[in-house]
Amino acid sequence: MKHENLKQLLAEAHQQLAGTEKVDDELKALLENLNQDIHQVLSSEQAHDVSVFDTLSERSLALSAKFAAEHPKLEPVLRELGSMLAKIGV
């Protein structure tokens, strides 16, 4: 169930991003890389330890901080995604 919630949050983040004007190419690339990495972890049959989810969580929270000033609607989604990733490994 946690994985489905993560996928839903990722979809919401992309929807918010699509509706946002003037997204910095670097931030857009960082978000896309995070998205790919999360999907790769979620689709893998290999069991991942807590550090994998902690790293993804840290990346998401760092992105939320970068988006906060210019894209305030996207920042809460990324913050929630980071929190969810941190909890999934526990």
Secondary structure, 3 states (H helix, E strand, C coil): CHHHHHHHHHHHHHHHHHCCCCCCHHHHHHHHHHHHHHHHHHHCCCCCCHHHHHHHHHHHHHHHHHHHHHCCCCHHHHHHHHHHHHHHCC
